[in-house]
Amino acid sequence: MKDFTISNLLDLNETIAGELFEGKTYPWEVLPEIGDFIIKLGNTLDPAEYEHLEGDIWIARSAQVASTASIHGPAIIGKNAEVRHCAFIRGKAIVGEGCVVGNSTELKNVVLFNCVQVPHYNYVGDSVLGYKSHMGAGSICSNVKSDKKLVIVKDGQEQVETGFKKFGAMLGDHVEVGCGSVLNPGSVIGRNTNIYPLSSVRGCVPCDSIFKNGEPVPKREM
């Protein structure tokens, strides 16, 4: 499971939440702490750069937020981010600098690193999305198993019991998720990997690879 540690998936220089990941091995370990961390961090943000709204919401003054977007705290919307028409941020959400949260996209208990795009009809719950990762239209992070059992992260014969009932997906930096794909609970996608459209992903997908129709993952040609 060493390929899916924080250091192998994420550039902590590309998030305002770097401190949240310190002392942890795997990115999903931050999930229970996101809400409290936002409140702690928000209270340190410069009022000249961030507007503090009722309900523990901090929005960068350079961000563009549609009047029709719904934002519930605790939440931080980073510099130059764009929150579009009818986006729904349910709370415990960090939206990084330059991110795009699009029409009818729903976020809950997430960390979006800088320049992440979730621009069209996406659901992202209990997840971490790395720098410049992108989710195509209609792709979602499913965060609860159909049998409601606790999520186990699986990489071949290796398994890590998370103890979480709600766990969406962990995306490394520069991951591309194709339109209409479902990342099942406990999915972990390595850096620089492409998920083909209409894929159903389970378990861990290696870095620098292509995932297509559930077939074995070939190395990308770089």
Phi, psi and chi 1 to 4 in degrees:
 res  aa     phi    psi   chi1   chi2   chi3   chi4
   1 MET       -    3.0 -158.4   68.0   73.0      -
   2 LYS   -63.5  -25.4   60.9 -177.7  176.3   62.0
   3 ASP   -70.7  -11.8  -68.5  -21.5      -      -
   4 PHE  -117.2   25.5  -59.5  100.7      -      -
   5 THR   -77.5  166.8   60.3      -      -      -
   6 ILE   -56.3  -44.8  -69.3  167.7      -      -
   7 SER   -65.4  -26.3   59.7      -      -      -
   8 ASN   -91.9   -9.4  -75.3  -36.9      -      -
   9 LEU  -109.6  -35.5  -72.0  173.9      -      -
  10 LEU  -132.1  141.0  -57.9  166.4      -      -
  11 ASP   -94.4  104.5 -178.7   -6.1      -      -
  12 LEU   -70.6   -8.3  -63.1 -174.6      -      -
  13 ASN   -74.8  -11.3  -65.6  -47.0      -      -
  14 GLU  -107.0   37.0  -67.5  -66.3  -12.0      -
  15 THR  -156.5  146.6  176.7      -      -      -
  16 ILE   -72.3  -11.2 -161.8  172.7      -      -
  17 ALA  -103.7   24.2      -      -      -      -
  18 GLY   -53.3  -40.0      -      -      -      -
  19 GLU   -60.9  -30.3 -177.4 -178.2  -17.2      -
  20 LEU   -60.4  -31.4  176.0   63.2      -      -
  21 PHE   -91.1   -8.7  -66.9   83.8      -      -
  22 GLU   -65.0  137.9  -69.0  179.5   -0.8      -
  23 GLY    80.0    4.6      -      -      -      -
  24 LYS  -111.8  156.6  -61.7  176.7  175.5   62.7
  25 THR   -97.1  -48.5  -59.0      -      -      -
  26 TYR  -112.4  146.1  -60.6  110.6      -      -
  27 PRO   -63.1  -29.5   19.2  -30.3      -      -
  28 TRP   -69.1  -12.4   54.2   85.3      -      -
  29 GLU   -65.7  -17.2  -66.5  173.6   26.7      -
  30 VAL   -81.7  -13.8  -52.1      -      -      -
  31 LEU   -54.8  -42.8  -67.4  177.8      -      -
  32 PRO   -73.7   -9.4  -11.7   26.9      -      -
  33 GLU  -107.9   -4.1  -58.1  177.7   16.1      -
  34 ILE   -60.6  -46.6  -66.5  172.5      -      -
  35 GLY   -60.4  -50.7      -      -      -      -
  36 ASP   -64.0  -36.3  -70.7  -19.2      -      -
  37 PHE   -64.0  -40.4  178.1   81.0      -      -
  38 ILE   -59.1  -45.1  -70.3  171.8      -      -
  39 ILE   -64.0  -43.6  -64.6  171.0      -      -
  40 LYS   -61.5  -48.0  174.9 -175.0  172.7 -176.7
  41 LEU   -69.1  -42.4  176.6   60.7      -      -
  42 GLY   -56.8  -37.8      -      -      -      -
  43 ASN   -71.6   -8.1  -75.4  -46.3      -      -
  44 THR  -101.5   -5.9   70.2      -      -      -
  45 LEU   -73.7  146.7  -64.2  175.3      -      -
  46 ASP   -70.9  120.2 -175.7   -8.9      -      -
  47 PRO   -60.7  -21.0  -21.4   32.6      -      -
  48 ALA   -71.9  -21.9      -      -      -      -
  49 GLU  -107.9  -24.8  -64.3 -177.2  -29.7      -
  50 TYR  -129.2  132.5  -74.0   83.9      -      -
  51 GLU   -87.7  129.8 -177.2  179.1    5.4      -
  52 HIS   -98.4  114.2 -175.4 -168.6      -      -
  53 LEU  -102.2  161.9  -55.9 -179.7      -      -
  54 GLU   -58.9  141.8 -175.4  177.5   -5.6      -
  55 GLY    92.8   21.3      -      -      -      -
  56 ASP    59.0   52.7  -65.3  -44.4      -      -
  57 ILE  -119.3  127.0  -60.7  168.3      -      -
  58 TRP  -119.3  124.3  -71.4  -93.3      -      -
  59 ILE  -123.6  123.9  -61.1  178.0      -      -
  60 ALA   -59.4  138.5      -      -      -      -
  61 ARG   -66.8  -19.1  -62.8 -175.7 -175.3  -81.7
  62 SER   -89.0   -5.5   60.2      -      -      -
  63 ALA   -76.4  153.4      -      -      -      -
  64 GLN  -109.1  115.2  -59.9  179.0   48.6      -
  65 VAL  -123.0  119.8  179.3      -      -      -
  66 ALA   -64.1  145.9      -      -      -      -
  67 SER   -64.7  -22.5   60.5      -      -      -
  68 THR   -88.9   -5.1   52.3      -      -      -
  69 ALA   -71.9  148.0      -      -      -      -
  70 SER  -115.4  118.9  178.0      -      -      -
  71 ILE  -124.8  123.1  -57.7  175.8      -      -
  72 HIS  -114.5  141.7  -62.1  -97.1      -      -
  73 GLY   -85.7  169.9      -      -      -      -
  74 PRO   -75.8  141.1   26.2  -32.8      -      -
  75 ALA  -156.3  148.1      -      -      -      -
  76 ILE  -127.1  125.8  -65.4  173.9      -      -
  77 ILE  -108.7  116.9  -50.2  -60.6      -      -
  78 GLY   -77.1  175.3      -      -      -      -
  79 LYS   -60.8  137.0  -61.6  174.4 -177.3  177.7
  80 ASN    59.2   17.7  -59.0  -53.4      -      -
  81 ALA   -75.1  160.1      -      -      -      -
  82 GLU  -127.5  118.3 -177.9 -179.1   -2.9      -
  83 VAL  -111.8  111.1 -179.0      -      -      -
  84 ARG   -90.1 -179.5  -66.8  175.6  177.2  167.3
  85 HIS   -49.4  125.6  172.3   67.8      -      -
  86 CYS    64.0   19.7  -71.6      -      -      -
  87 ALA   -64.9  149.3      -      -      -      -
  88 PHE  -128.7  106.8 -179.0   25.6      -      -
  89 ILE  -105.9  110.1  -62.2  176.9      -      -
  90 ARG   -85.8   -3.3  -74.2  171.8   51.5 -166.0
  91 GLY   118.5  162.7      -      -      -      -
  92 LYS    54.4   50.3  -61.2 -177.0 -179.6  179.4
  93 ALA  -130.7  131.0      -      -      -      -
  94 ILE  -112.5  116.9  -63.3  174.5      -      -
  95 VAL  -106.8  114.5  176.3      -      -      -
  96 GLY   -72.5  176.6      -      -      -      -
  97 GLU   -62.9  135.1  -63.9 -177.9   11.7      -
  98 GLY    71.7   11.3      -      -      -      -
  99 CYS   -74.5  158.8  -74.3      -      -      -
 100 VAL  -122.5  122.0  175.5      -      -      -
 101 VAL  -115.6  113.0 -178.9      -      -      -
 102 GLY   -97.4 -173.9      -      -      -      -
 103 ASN   -52.0  122.6  174.7   31.1      -      -
 104 SER    64.0   15.5  -59.5      -      -      -
 105 THR   -79.1  138.1  -70.1      -      -      -
 106 GLU  -118.6  130.9 -179.5  177.7  -14.6      -
 107 LEU  -121.5  142.2  -55.0 -179.7      -      -
 108 LYS  -156.1  124.4 -170.2  -90.3  -65.8 -173.8
 109 ASN    52.8   64.9 -161.1   43.7      -      -
 110 VAL  -138.6  157.4  -62.6      -      -      -
 111 VAL  -122.4  117.2  177.9      -      -      -
 112 LEU  -102.1  116.3  -53.3 -173.1      -      -
 113 PHE   -66.1  174.3  -82.2   51.4      -      -
 114 ASN   -58.8  144.9  -62.8  -20.5      -      -
 115 CYS    63.3   23.5  -59.2      -      -      -
 116 VAL   -75.5  144.9  167.5      -      -      -
 117 GLN  -123.3  119.9  -66.4 -167.0    3.2      -
 118 VAL  -126.3   74.1  -77.3      -      -      -
 119 PRO   -94.4  -11.2   29.9  -30.5      -      -
 120 HIS  -148.0  105.7  -51.2  -71.5      -      -
 121 TYR    56.4   45.1  -49.3  104.5      -      -
 122 ASN  -104.3  147.1  -55.0  112.4      -      -
 123 TYR  -114.4  125.6  174.8   71.0      -      -
 124 VAL  -132.3  102.1 -174.3      -      -      -
 125 GLY  -124.6  140.2      -      -      -      -
 126 ASP    50.7   53.6  -57.7  -75.3      -      -
 127 SER  -141.9  162.9  -60.9      -      -      -
 128 VAL  -128.6  126.4  175.2      -      -      -
 129 LEU  -116.2  120.7  -84.7   56.2      -      -
 130 GLY   -75.1  171.1      -      -      -      -
 131 TYR   -50.1  128.1  174.2   60.6      -      -
 132 LYS    58.9   22.4  -77.0 -167.3  174.2  179.5
 133 SER   -74.9  156.3   58.1      -      -      -
 134 HIS  -142.8  132.3  170.4  -99.4      -      -
 135 MET  -111.2  123.9  -63.6 -170.3   67.3      -
 136 GLY   -68.8  167.8      -      -      -      -
 137 ALA   -55.0  130.1      -      -      -      -
 138 GLY    78.6    1.3      -      -      -      -
 139 SER   -81.4  146.5   60.3      -      -      -
 140 ILE  -137.7  157.5   65.9  169.0      -      -
 141 CYS  -104.7   99.9  -60.2      -      -      -
 142 SER   -72.6  129.2  175.5      -      -      -
 143 ASN  -116.5    2.5   64.1  -25.4      -      -
 144 VAL  -136.4  130.6  179.4      -      -      -
 145 LYS   -69.2  150.7  -63.6  174.9   63.6  176.5
 146 SER   -63.8  -28.7   59.2      -      -      -
 147 ASP   -90.1    1.2   59.6    9.9      -      -
 148 LYS    64.4   15.6  -53.2  -59.1 -172.0  -69.2
 149 LYS   -78.9  165.9  -68.9 -177.6  178.7  179.5
 150 LEU   -67.6  145.5  -60.5  179.9      -      -
 151 VAL   -80.3  134.6  174.4      -      -      -
 152 ILE  -117.0  128.8  -62.5  173.7      -      -
 153 VAL   -84.6  127.0  176.1      -      -      -
 154 LYS  -121.6  129.4  -61.5  178.4 -179.3  179.5
 155 ASP  -130.0   92.3  179.2   22.9      -      -
 156 GLY    62.8 -122.8      -      -      -      -
 157 GLN   -85.5  -11.1  -62.4  -58.2  -48.8      -
 158 GLU   -82.2  142.2  -75.5 -168.2   85.1      -
 159 GLN  -139.5  143.8  -63.1 -173.3   -1.2      -
 160 VAL  -126.5  120.0  174.5      -      -      -
 161 GLU   -79.7  120.1  -64.6 -175.0    6.7      -
 162 THR   -87.0  -27.3   66.8      -      -      -
 163 GLY    78.8    6.6      -      -      -      -
 164 PHE  -103.5  135.1  -59.3  148.7      -      -
 165 LYS   -81.2  -32.1 -178.4  179.3  177.7 -178.9
 166 LYS  -113.1  118.2  -67.2 -173.4  176.3 -177.2
 167 PHE  -158.2  115.0  177.6  143.2      -      -
 168 GLY   -87.0 -101.9      -      -      -      -
 169 ALA  -141.1  152.6      -      -      -      -
 170 MET  -114.1  118.3  -57.0  -71.0  127.6      -
 171 LEU  -110.3  127.4  -87.9   57.2      -      -
 172 GLY   -71.9  176.7      -      -      -      -
 173 ASP   -61.1  143.6  -60.5  -27.8      -      -
 174 HIS    63.1   29.5  -58.6  -78.2      -      -
 175 VAL   -83.7  138.3  165.9      -      -      -
 176 GLU  -114.3  122.4  -71.6  -79.1  -16.7      -
 177 VAL  -110.2  121.5  179.0      -      -      -
 178 GLY   -71.7  160.8      -      -      -      -
 179 CYS   -57.0  139.9  -63.6      -      -      -
 180 GLY    74.0   10.6      -      -      -      -
 181 SER   -83.0  152.4  -67.1      -      -      -
 182 VAL  -118.3  120.4  175.7      -      -      -
 183 LEU   -95.5  106.7  -52.7 -178.3      -      -
 184 ASN   -69.8  161.0  -72.2  -79.8      -      -
 185 PRO   -52.6  132.1  -28.8   36.9      -      -
 186 GLY    85.7   12.1      -      -      -      -
 187 SER   -74.5  137.5  -64.3      -      -      -
 188 VAL  -131.3  120.8 -175.3      -      -      -
 189 ILE  -112.8  123.3  -45.5  -60.5      -      -
 190 GLY   -69.9  162.4      -      -      -      -
 191 ARG   -53.0  146.2  -86.1 -175.0  171.2  132.1
 192 ASN    60.5   27.8  -56.5  -46.1      -      -
 193 THR  -102.4  145.4  -76.0      -      -      -
 194 ASN  -108.1  129.3  -79.4   18.5      -      -
 195 ILE  -103.3  119.6  -54.7  -61.7      -      -
 196 TYR   -66.4  154.4  -97.4   48.5      -      -
 197 PRO   -55.6  148.7  -26.0   35.3      -      -
 198 LEU    63.5   23.8  -58.6  178.1      -      -
 199 SER   -83.8  151.0  -65.6      -      -      -
 200 SER  -115.9  112.1  178.0      -      -      -
 201 VAL  -106.2  134.4 -178.9      -      -      -
 202 ARG  -133.3  145.3  -62.9 -179.3 -173.4  -83.7
 203 GLY    75.6 -153.2      -      -      -      -
 204 CYS  -103.7  137.1  -62.9      -      -      -
 205 VAL  -115.9  125.8 -178.2      -      -      -
 206 PRO   -63.2  160.2  -20.1   31.7      -      -
 207 CYS   -67.2  162.1   66.9      -      -      -
 208 ASP    52.0   42.6  -59.4  -45.6      -      -
 209 SER  -135.6  175.3   60.6      -      -      -
 210 ILE  -122.9  132.5  -67.3  173.7      -      -
 211 PHE  -111.0  118.3 -175.4   93.5      -      -
 212 LYS  -137.4  118.3 -176.8  177.8 -178.7 -179.5
 213 ASN    55.3   29.7  -61.5  -34.1      -      -
 214 GLY    71.8    7.6      -      -      -      -
 215 GLU   -78.3  166.6  -64.4  -64.1  -39.0      -
 216 PRO   -52.6  145.1  -28.6   35.9      -      -
 217 VAL   -88.7  110.9 -178.0      -      -      -
 218 PRO   -81.0  157.6   31.7  -33.4      -      -
 219 LYS   -69.6  141.2  -79.2  -70.3 -176.5 -179.5
 220 ARG   -68.9  147.8  -79.0  178.9   74.2 -177.2
 221 GLU   -86.8  113.3  -65.4 -177.3    6.7      -
 222 MET   -90.7      -  -56.6  -59.2  -70.2      -
